[in-house]
């Protein structure tokens, strides 16, 4: 459900290619402007965290955050935010919206999957559903509805653009041939290890690398902090519920603990079209009445008769079984008959738009109230949450005023409200990924404000999540610094050694490549590998791209590829195998895939137009914004 909610509140397309970089005096907290409105650092941080959470859920234990800690990934998140804003501005200009009926239907579908959100009487438990939305999206019910409305409208706009894309047959044939073309490849490797022994790294080279790459050795400002959290859970530990309160609540809300009546039914259908001639209808009805007469004499044979005579293909094989009947699931006349029967009773003939039915109720569980002992634990927990929520509302003002008025310590607020003072080490301006209350952009902005840092005052009470307030103070502050050269010299020397060895490997490789182009020579090359665009897993991606792009009009063909950190490789293409004529099924599959690619590109182009309309301006790159936050 968390993934479903994430999908619903994040548009189903990703855009790339935001160009330009200009500051023009905008706020340091503003990364971009779209339609005159800022995209802030906090919005970016939240979007980045949501994106990482989705990947973490998708990949589980295989998730490695280091793979996503790149300037390209951060820029992609910002590009996506900008694209969403540009599309949103177009929705407003076009007055495109989603009707309330669609919103209500979607909310109902979500609620059905949330444990306990739908009560026994079929009504929505608003409080439980709101809590679930808040816990999984951080939004209020109103905010979630508005976001859902925007995203459904966005999907309407997207589908309108993408549905017009198609792939011509000639393009499909060309792409299919290129994909299935095979090339025989041999490798002559020049690994970096062969050149390391000859590399001499001087102290001057180490110092130059240190000076040129100062950011790599920067230590961001960080602090040791104290903080207190006021939330419903903290208050819940301070409230209790008596047996008398539980019993009174149970008595006043017995409908909530009543299991509804449950009926299981079977039917036999004598089918007839509603537009049939009167004579045909009369014959069908007479057949159904004969079945009723026989069954009332031998009701235990209902299942056998249904298998033999029912004309409903969906239930006949199951002896006419319709399963447990929910109100509103069947045509009215059949449903009314089912709820009027006693268990084992055979109905008279019932007419519907499908024909004539003979019905019986095979099992019947009457509505029953769950005993107090069975629901006491659940009821007490709910009551405790209600009391905690009420008390929370009462103490918010006390907490807010105390941390502000007695700003040199958190102890007065903690003592007055029975809260625990927590500590954290190595806290920076940039939120981390740990699920801690202080990992909130708004709170960290307040924590690292000049007044709090210099005077070690409490922050104001910051709402970091629904019904969750945090106040903190800095106990010890360490300004931004740089690791001393002596501490990183060995690491730098190793890096420079590899860099110089890679340069030597590249130089030797390029010289060898030039010689091979003049005089073909297979000495030293590996055995032949046959690769294609559809099957190139045996080669590293940069090598596969170079080999498959190479001009093979004259064979043998040679390409050289620099392998960062590994050395240099020369690749000999000795033979090209053209594919057989693709069958229609493969062409149809390829045409569909290419059509999807064209649709995505059409959407990218459309969004570029919308960005021009919205006058997008990039103020800070995400990586630059992060660096500024650490200084």
FIROKE-128371 format. One record per residue (C-alpha): x, y, z; residue number from 1. Coordinates in steps of 0.2 Angstrom, whole numbers. Layout:
<rs>
<r <X Y Z> NUM>;
...
</rs>
This chain:
<rs>
<r <0 0 0> 1>;
<r <14 12 3> 2>;
<r <20 9 -14> 3>;
<r <3 12 -21> 4>;
<r <1 28 -12> 5>;
<r <18 33 -18> 6>;
<r <13 29 -36> 7>;
<r <-3 39 -34> 8>;
<r <6 55 -28> 9>;
<r <21 54 -40> 10>;
<r <17 56 -59> 11>;
<r <21 41 -69> 12>;
<r <33 49 -81> 13>;
<r <51 56 -79> 14>;
<r <58 71 -88> 15>;
<r <76 75 -91> 16>;
<r <86 89 -99> 17>;
<r <83 105 -90> 18>;
<r <96 117 -97> 19>;
<r <103 134 -91> 20>;
<r <110 140 -75> 21>;
<r <108 158 -69> 22>;
<r <106 164 -51> 23>;
<r <100 182 -53> 24>;
<r <100 186 -35> 25>;
<r <87 173 -30> 26>;
<r <86 166 -12> 27>;
<r <99 153 -8> 28>;
<r <85 141 -3> 29>;
<r <78 142 -21> 30>;
<r <84 129 -34> 31>;
<r <73 134 -48> 32>;
<r <58 145 -53> 33>;
<r <43 138 -63> 34>;
<r <29 150 -69> 35>;
<r <37 163 -57> 36>;
<r <35 151 -42> 37>;
<r <51 144 -32> 38>;
<r <56 126 -31> 39>;
<r <64 126 -14> 40>;
<r <78 116 -6> 41>;
<r <66 108 6> 42>;
<r <54 102 -8> 43>;
<r <70 95 -17> 44>;
<r <75 86 -1> 45>;
<r <58 78 2> 46>;
<r <57 73 -16> 47>;
<r <74 65 -15> 48>;
<r <69 56 1> 49>;
<r <53 49 -7> 50>;
<r <62 43 -22> 51>;
<r <75 34 -12> 52>;
<r <62 26 -1> 53>;
<r <53 19 -17> 54>;
<r <70 11 -23> 55>;
<r <73 5 -5> 56>;
<r <56 -4 -5> 57>;
<r <58 -10 -22> 58>;
<r <75 -18 -20> 59>;
<r <75 -22 -2> 60>;
<r <91 -29 5> 61>;
<r <99 -26 -12> 62>;
<r <97 -7 -11> 63>;
<r <113 2 -11> 64>;
<r <111 21 -8> 65>;
<r <129 24 -14> 66>;
<r <123 20 -32> 67>;
<r <111 35 -31> 68>;
<r <122 47 -22> 69>;
<r <128 56 -38> 70>;
<r <125 73 -46> 71>;
<r <116 65 -61> 72>;
<r <103 57 -49> 73>;
<r <100 73 -39> 74>;
<r <99 83 -55> 75>;
<r <86 70 -61> 76>;
<r <75 73 -46> 77>;
<r <76 91 -48> 78>;
<r <72 90 -67> 79>;
<r <57 79 -62> 80>;
<r <51 92 -50> 81>;
<r <52 106 -63> 82>;
<r <43 95 -76> 83>;
<r <29 92 -63> 84>;
<r <27 110 -60> 85>;
<r <27 115 -78> 86>;
<r <13 102 -81> 87>;
<r <4 108 -66> 88>;
<r <4 126 -73> 89>;
<r <-3 119 -90> 90>;
<r <-17 110 -80> 91>;
<r <-22 127 -72> 92>;
<r <-21 136 -89> 93>;
<r <-31 122 -98> 94>;
<r <-44 121 -83> 95>;
<r <-42 102 -84> 96>;
<r <-48 94 -68> 97>;
<r <-55 77 -62> 98>;
<r <-73 75 -56> 99>;
<r <-77 72 -38> 100>;
<r <-85 55 -43> 101>;
<r <-68 49 -49> 102>;
<r <-59 55 -34> 103>;
<r <-71 46 -22> 104>;
<r <-70 30 -32> 105>;
<r <-51 30 -31> 106>;
<r <-51 34 -12> 107>;
<r <-63 20 -10> 108>;
<r <-52 8 -19> 109>;
<r <-37 13 -8> 110>;
<r <-48 12 8> 111>;
<r <-53 -6 4> 112>;
<r <-34 -11 5> 113>;
<r <-31 -2 22> 114>;
<r <-34 -14 37> 115>;
<r <-48 -7 47> 116>;
<r <-52 8 36> 117>;
<r <-69 1 31> 118>;
<r <-81 -3 46> 119>;
<r <-92 -18 47> 120>;
<r <-107 -8 41> 121>;
<r <-97 -3 25> 122>;
<r <-94 15 30> 123>;
<r <-76 23 30> 124>;
<r <-67 25 47> 125>;
<r <-62 43 43> 126>;
<r <-50 44 58> 127>;
<r <-41 27 54> 128>;
<r <-40 31 35> 129>;
<r <-33 49 39> 130>;
<r <-20 41 51> 131>;
<r <-14 29 37> 132>;
<r <-13 43 24> 133>;
<r <-3 54 36> 134>;
<r <9 39 41> 135>;
<r <13 34 23> 136>;
<r <13 51 14> 137>;
<r <15 64 27> 138>;
<r <-1 73 20> 139>;
<r <-17 78 28> 140>;
<r <-33 70 21> 141>;
<r <-36 87 12> 142>;
<r <-19 88 5> 143>;
<r <-19 70 -1> 144>;
<r <-36 73 -10> 145>;
<r <-29 88 -19> 146>;
<r <-13 79 -23> 147>;
<r <-23 64 -30> 148>;
<r <-34 76 -40> 149>;
<r <-18 84 -48> 150>;
<r <-10 68 -52> 151>;
<r <-25 60 -60> 152>;
<r <-27 76 -71> 153>;
<r <-9 75 -75> 154>;
<r <-11 57 -81> 155>;
<r <-26 62 -92> 156>;
<r <-15 75 -100> 157>;
<r <0 62 -102> 158>;
<r <-11 49 -110> 159>;
<r <-18 61 -122> 160>;
<r <-1 65 -129> 161>;
<r <6 47 -128> 162>;
<r <-9 39 -136> 163>;
<r <-5 48 -153> 164>;
<r <12 40 -155> 165>;
<r <16 26 -167> 166>;
<r <31 17 -176> 167>;
<r <32 16 -195> 168>;
<r <35 -2 -202> 169>;
<r <50 4 -211> 170>;
<r <58 10 -195> 171>;
<r <53 -5 -186> 172>;
<r <61 -16 -199> 173>;
<r <77 -6 -198> 174>;
<r <78 -6 -179> 175>;
<r <74 -25 -178> 176>;
<r <88 -29 -191> 177>;
<r <101 -18 -181> 178>;
<r <96 -26 -165> 179>;
<r <98 -43 -171> 180>;
<r <114 -40 -181> 181>;
<r <129 -50 -174> 182>;
<r <147 -46 -173> 183>;
<r <162 -57 -170> 184>;
<r <174 -48 -158> 185>;
<r <191 -51 -150> 186>;
<r <199 -41 -136> 187>;
<r <217 -36 -133> 188>;
<r <217 -29 -115> 189>;
<r <230 -17 -108> 190>;
<r <226 -18 -89> 191>;
<r <232 -4 -78> 192>;
<r <242 -16 -67> 193>;
<r <254 -18 -81> 194>;
<r <259 1 -80> 195>;
<r <258 4 -61> 196>;
<r <276 -1 -58> 197>;
<r <283 12 -69> 198>;
<r <273 26 -62> 199>;
<r <282 39 -50> 200>;
<r <271 50 -40> 201>;
<r <280 65 -32> 202>;
<r <275 75 -17> 203>;
<r <271 90 -29> 204>;
<r <259 79 -38> 205>;
<r <250 74 -22> 206>;
<r <249 92 -16> 207>;
<r <242 97 -33> 208>;
<r <228 84 -33> 209>;
<r <224 89 -15> 210>;
<r <222 108 -20> 211>;
<r <212 104 -36> 212>;
<r <200 92 -27> 213>;
<r <198 101 -11> 214>;
<r <179 97 -10> 215>;
<r <183 78 -9> 216>;
<r <192 81 8> 217>;
<r <180 94 15> 218>;
<r <172 90 32> 219>;
<r <155 98 33> 220>;
<r <149 108 48> 221>;
<r <141 97 61> 222>;
<r <134 98 78> 223>;
<r <130 87 93> 224>;
<r <112 91 98> 225>;
<r <99 88 111> 226>;
<r <80 88 106> 227>;
<r <63 83 113> 228>;
<r <49 76 103> 229>;
<r <30 80 107> 230>;
<r <19 67 98> 231>;
<r <4 57 101> 232>;
<r <15 42 106> 233>;
<r <23 52 120> 234>;
<r <7 58 126> 235>;
<r <-1 41 125> 236>;
<r <11 34 137> 237>;
<r <4 46 150> 238>;
<r <-14 42 148> 239>;
<r <-24 27 154> 240>;
<r <-41 20 151> 241>;
<r <-52 12 165> 242>;
<r <-63 -4 163> 243>;
<r <-78 7 166> 244>;
<r <-73 18 151> 245>;
<r <-71 3 140> 246>;
<r <-88 -4 145> 247>;
<r <-97 13 142> 248>;
<r <-89 15 125> 249>;
<r <-93 -3 120> 250>;
<r <-111 0 125> 251>;
<r <-113 16 115> 252>;
<r <-104 9 100> 253>;
<r <-111 -9 98> 254>;
<r <-114 -7 80> 255>;
<r <-96 -5 77> 256>;
<r <-93 -22 85> 257>;
<r <-107 -31 76> 258>;
<r <-103 -44 62> 259>;
<r <-116 -41 48> 260>;
<r <-127 -55 42> 261>;
<r <-118 -67 30> 262>;
<r <-128 -76 16> 263>;
<r <-122 -88 3> 264>;
<r <-133 -93 -11> 265>;
<r <-135 -103 -27> 266>;
<r <-146 -101 -42> 267>;
<r <-152 -110 -57> 268>;
<r <-155 -99 -73> 269>;
<r <-166 -102 -87> 270>;
<r <-159 -89 -99> 271>;
<r <-170 -79 -111> 272>;
<r <-167 -62 -119> 273>;
<r <-177 -48 -112> 274>;
<r <-182 -43 -130> 275>;
<r <-188 -61 -134> 276>;
<r <-205 -65 -140> 277>;
<r <-219 -68 -127> 278>;
<r <-220 -86 -132> 279>;
<r <-202 -89 -129> 280>;
<r <-203 -80 -112> 281>;
<r <-218 -90 -107> 282>;
<r <-209 -106 -112> 283>;
<r <-194 -102 -102> 284>;
<r <-204 -97 -87> 285>;
<r <-214 -113 -88> 286>;
<r <-197 -123 -88> 287>;
<r <-191 -113 -72> 288>;
<r <-208 -116 -63> 289>;
<r <-206 -135 -67> 290>;
<r <-189 -135 -59> 291>;
<r <-196 -126 -44> 292>;
<r <-209 -139 -42> 293>;
<r <-196 -153 -43> 294>;
<r <-184 -145 -31> 295>;
<r <-197 -141 -18> 296>;
<r <-200 -160 -17> 297>;
<r <-181 -164 -16> 298>;
<r <-172 -148 -11> 299>;
<r <-156 -158 -7> 300>;
<r <-154 -161 -26> 301>;
<r <-152 -142 -30> 302>;
<r <-133 -143 -34> 303>;
<r <-136 -158 -46> 304>;
<r <-150 -150 -55> 305>;
<r <-140 -134 -56> 306>;
<r <-126 -143 -65> 307>;
<r <-138 -151 -77> 308>;
<r <-150 -138 -81> 309>;
<r <-143 -120 -76> 310>;
<r <-139 -109 -91> 311>;
<r <-127 -98 -81> 312>;
<r <-110 -104 -87> 313>;
<r <-101 -95 -73> 314>;
<r <-110 -105 -59> 315>;
<r <-117 -120 -66> 316>;
<r <-101 -131 -64> 317>;
<r <-101 -126 -46> 318>;
<r <-119 -132 -43> 319>;
<r <-126 -114 -45> 320>;
<r <-115 -107 -31> 321>;
<r <-115 -88 -31> 322>;
<r <-103 -87 -16> 323>;
<r <-106 -75 -1> 324>;
<r <-118 -61 -7> 325>;
<r <-114 -43 -3> 326>;
<r <-128 -30 -5> 327>;
<r <-128 -21 -22> 328>;
<r <-118 -35 -30> 329>;
<r <-133 -43 -40> 330>;
<r <-147 -37 -50> 331>;
<r <-161 -30 -38> 332>;
<r <-174 -44 -41> 333>;
<r <-162 -58 -37> 334>;
<r <-154 -49 -22> 335>;
<r <-171 -46 -14> 336>;
<r <-176 -64 -16> 337>;
<r <-160 -70 -8> 338>;
<r <-162 -59 7> 339>;
<r <-180 -64 9> 340>;
<r <-176 -83 10> 341>;
<r <-173 -94 25> 342>;
<r <-158 -106 24> 343>;
<r <-162 -121 13> 344>;
<r <-179 -113 7> 345>;
<r <-182 -114 -12> 346>;
<r <-188 -98 -20> 347>;
<r <-202 -96 -33> 348>;
<r <-197 -91 -50> 349>;
<r <-188 -74 -50> 350>;
<r <-187 -64 -66> 351>;
<r <-172 -53 -71> 352>;
<r <-165 -45 -87> 353>;
<r <-156 -62 -89> 354>;
<r <-171 -73 -88> 355>;
<r <-179 -84 -74> 356>;
<r <-170 -89 -58> 357>;
<r <-173 -102 -45> 358>;
<r <-164 -98 -29> 359>;
<r <-159 -105 -13> 360>;
<r <-149 -99 2> 361>;
<r <-136 -112 6> 362>;
<r <-129 -105 22> 363>;
<r <-134 -91 34> 364>;
<r <-125 -83 48> 365>;
<r <-135 -70 57> 366>;
<r <-128 -54 63> 367>;
<r <-119 -55 79> 368>;
<r <-112 -43 92> 369>;
<r <-94 -48 97> 370>;
<r <-93 -50 116> 371>;
<r <-84 -36 126> 372>;
<r <-70 -48 131> 373>;
<r <-66 -51 112> 374>;
<r <-64 -33 108> 375>;
<r <-58 -26 124> 376>;
<r <-40 -25 120> 377>;
<r <-43 -16 103> 378>;
<r <-56 -5 111> 379>;
<r <-45 1 125> 380>;
<r <-31 5 112> 381>;
<r <-43 15 102> 382>;
<r <-49 24 117> 383>;
<r <-31 28 123> 384>;
<r <-27 35 106> 385>;
<r <-42 46 107> 386>;
<r <-38 52 124> 387>;
<r <-20 55 119> 388>;
<r <-25 65 104> 389>;
<r <-36 76 115> 390>;
<r <-22 79 127> 391>;
<r <-10 82 114> 392>;
<r <-20 97 107> 393>;
<r <-21 103 125> 394>;
<r <-2 103 128> 395>;
<r <4 109 112> 396>;
<r <3 127 117> 397>;
<r <12 123 134> 398>;
<r <26 114 124> 399>;
<r <28 129 112> 400>;
<r <28 142 125> 401>;
<r <40 133 137> 402>;
<r <54 130 124> 403>;
<r <53 148 118> 404>;
<r <52 157 135> 405>;
<r <65 146 143> 406>;
<r <76 145 128> 407>;
<r <93 141 137> 408>;
<r <87 123 141> 409>;
<r <75 109 135> 410>;
<r <74 102 153> 411>;
<r <59 113 159> 412>;
<r <48 108 144> 413>;
<r <54 90 146> 414>;
<r <50 90 165> 415>;
<r <34 99 163> 416>;
<r <27 87 150> 417>;
<r <36 71 155> 418>;
<r <46 70 139> 419>;
<r <63 63 136> 420>;
<r <78 73 130> 421>;
<r <86 64 116> 422>;
<r <104 67 109> 423>;
<r <112 65 92> 424>;
<r <130 66 85> 425>;
<r <136 72 68> 426>;
<r <120 82 63> 427>;
<r <122 93 48> 428>;
<r <111 105 38> 429>;
<r <107 92 26> 430>;
<r <94 79 32> 431>;
<r <101 61 33> 432>;
<r <91 45 28> 433>;
<r <89 39 46> 434>;
<r <70 39 51> 435>;
<r <74 51 66> 436>;
<r <63 66 70> 437>;
<r <77 79 68> 438>;
<r <80 73 50> 439>;
<r <68 86 43> 440>;
<r <73 101 32> 441>;
<r <63 114 41> 442>;
<r <69 109 58> 443>;
<r <87 108 53> 444>;
<r <86 126 45> 445>;
<r <80 132 62> 446>;
<r <93 122 71> 447>;
<r <107 130 61> 448>;
<r <101 148 61> 449>;
<r <113 161 67> 450>;
<r <104 163 84> 451>;
<r <103 145 88> 452>;
<r <121 141 83> 453>;
<r <129 157 92> 454>;
<r <119 158 107> 455>;
<r <114 139 109> 456>;
<r <96 143 111> 457>;
<r <82 131 109> 458>;
<r <73 131 92> 459>;
<r <55 135 91> 460>;
<r <43 120 91> 461>;
<r <44 114 73> 462>;
<r <30 102 66> 463>;
<r <40 89 57> 464>;
<r <25 77 54> 465>;
<r <7 77 58> 466>;
<r <4 79 76> 467>;
<r <23 79 79> 468>;
<r <33 94 86> 469>;
<r <51 95 89> 470>;
<r <62 107 98> 471>;
<r <81 106 99> 472>;
<r <97 115 103> 473>;
<r <115 114 99> 474>;
<r <127 107 113> 475>;
<r <143 107 103> 476>;
<r <146 115 85> 477>;
<r <160 111 74> 478>;
<r <162 123 59> 479>;
<r <166 116 41> 480>;
<r <184 111 39> 481>;
<r <196 102 28> 482>;
<r <205 86 31> 483>;
<r <224 89 33> 484>;
<r <235 84 18> 485>;
<r <245 73 30> 486>;
<r <229 63 34> 487>;
<r <224 59 16> 488>;
<r <241 59 7> 489>;
<r <242 40 6> 490>;
<r <225 39 -1> 491>;
<r <229 53 -14> 492>;
<r <245 45 -19> 493>;
<r <236 29 -23> 494>;
<r <223 38 -33> 495>;
<r <236 48 -43> 496>;
<r <246 32 -46> 497>;
<r <231 24 -54> 498>;
<r <227 39 -64> 499>;
<r <244 40 -71> 500>;
<r <244 21 -75> 501>;
<r <228 23 -84> 502>;
<r <236 38 -95> 503>;
<r <251 26 -99> 504>;
<r <239 12 -104> 505>;
<r <229 24 -115> 506>;
<r <244 30 -123> 507>;
<r <251 13 -126> 508>;
<r <234 7 -132> 509>;
<r <232 21 -145> 510>;
<r <249 18 -152> 511>;
<r <245 -1 -154> 512>;
<r <228 3 -161> 513>;
<r <236 15 -175> 514>;
<r <248 1 -179> 515>;
<r <234 -12 -181> 516>;
<r <224 -1 -192> 517>;
<r <239 -1 -204> 518>;
<r <243 -19 -203> 519>;
<r <230 -32 -196> 520>;
<r <238 -44 -183> 521>;
<r <228 -56 -172> 522>;
<r <242 -60 -160> 523>;
<r <238 -57 -142> 524>;
<r <219 -56 -145> 525>;
<r <207 -66 -135> 526>;
<r <195 -80 -143> 527>;
<r <181 -74 -153> 528>;
<r <165 -68 -144> 529>;
<r <149 -65 -154> 530>;
<r <138 -51 -148> 531>;
<r <123 -41 -153> 532>;
<r <113 -26 -147> 533>;
<r <101 -39 -139> 534>;
<r <115 -50 -132> 535>;
<r <130 -40 -127> 536>;
<r <131 -45 -108> 537>;
<r <149 -52 -111> 538>;
<r <156 -35 -114> 539>;
<r <156 -20 -102> 540>;
<r <143 -7 -107> 541>;
<r <156 6 -114> 542>;
<r <164 -8 -124> 543>;
<r <148 -14 -131> 544>;
<r <143 3 -136> 545>;
<r <159 6 -145> 546>;
<r <159 -11 -154> 547>;
<r <141 -10 -160> 548>;
<r <143 8 -166> 549>;
<r <159 5 -175> 550>;
<r <159 7 -194> 551>;
<r <160 -11 -202> 552>;
<r <160 -6 -220> 553>;
<r <178 -13 -220> 554>;
<r <183 -28 -210> 555>;
<r <193 -31 -199> 556>;
<r <187 -15 -190> 557>;
<r <196 -9 -174> 558>;
<r <190 2 -160> 559>;
<r <199 7 -144> 560>;
<r <190 10 -127> 561>;
<r <197 18 -112> 562>;
<r <191 9 -96> 563>;
<r <192 21 -81> 564>;
<r <202 14 -67> 565>;
<r <205 -2 -77> 566>;
<r <216 2 -92> 567>;
<r <213 2 -110> 568>;
<r <206 -11 -122> 569>;
<r <207 -14 -141> 570>;
<r <193 -23 -150> 571>;
<r <194 -32 -167> 572>;
<r <178 -35 -176> 573>;
<r <182 -49 -189> 574>;
<r <165 -53 -196> 575>;
<r <147 -47 -196> 576>;
<r <132 -59 -197> 577>;
<r <116 -51 -204> 578>;
<r <99 -57 -196> 579>;
<r <87 -68 -205> 580>;
<r <70 -60 -210> 581>;
<r <60 -56 -194> 582>;
<r <43 -64 -193> 583>;
<r <27 -54 -191> 584>;
<r <26 -58 -172> 585>;
<r <43 -51 -169> 586>;
<r <40 -36 -179> 587>;
<r <24 -33 -170> 588>;
<r <32 -34 -153> 589>;
<r <46 -22 -159> 590>;
<r <33 -10 -166> 591>;
<r <25 -9 -149> 592>;
<r <41 -6 -140> 593>;
<r <47 7 -152> 594>;
<r <30 15 -151> 595>;
<r <32 16 -132> 596>;
<r <49 25 -134> 597>;
<r <41 37 -147> 598>;
<r <27 41 -135> 599>;
<r <40 44 -121> 600>;
<r <50 56 -132> 601>;
<r <34 65 -138> 602>;
<r <30 68 -119> 603>;
<r <48 74 -116> 604>;
<r <46 86 -131> 605>;
<r <29 92 -125> 606>;
<r <35 95 -108> 607>;
<r <50 105 -115> 608>;
<r <37 116 -123> 609>;
<r <28 118 -107> 610>;
<r <44 123 -98> 611>;
<r <46 137 -111> 612>;
<r <28 143 -107> 613>;
<r <32 142 -89> 614>;
<r <48 152 -91> 615>;
<r <59 139 -81> 616>;
<r <74 147 -73> 617>;
<r <88 136 -64> 618>;
<r <94 146 -49> 619>;
<r <106 132 -41> 620>;
<r <111 115 -46> 621>;
<r <106 102 -33> 622>;
<r <125 98 -30> 623>;
<r <129 116 -28> 624>;
<r <115 118 -16> 625>;
<r <121 104 -5> 626>;
<r <139 111 -5> 627>;
<r <132 128 1> 628>;
<r <123 120 15> 629>;
<r <139 112 21> 630>;
<r <149 127 22> 631>;
</rs>
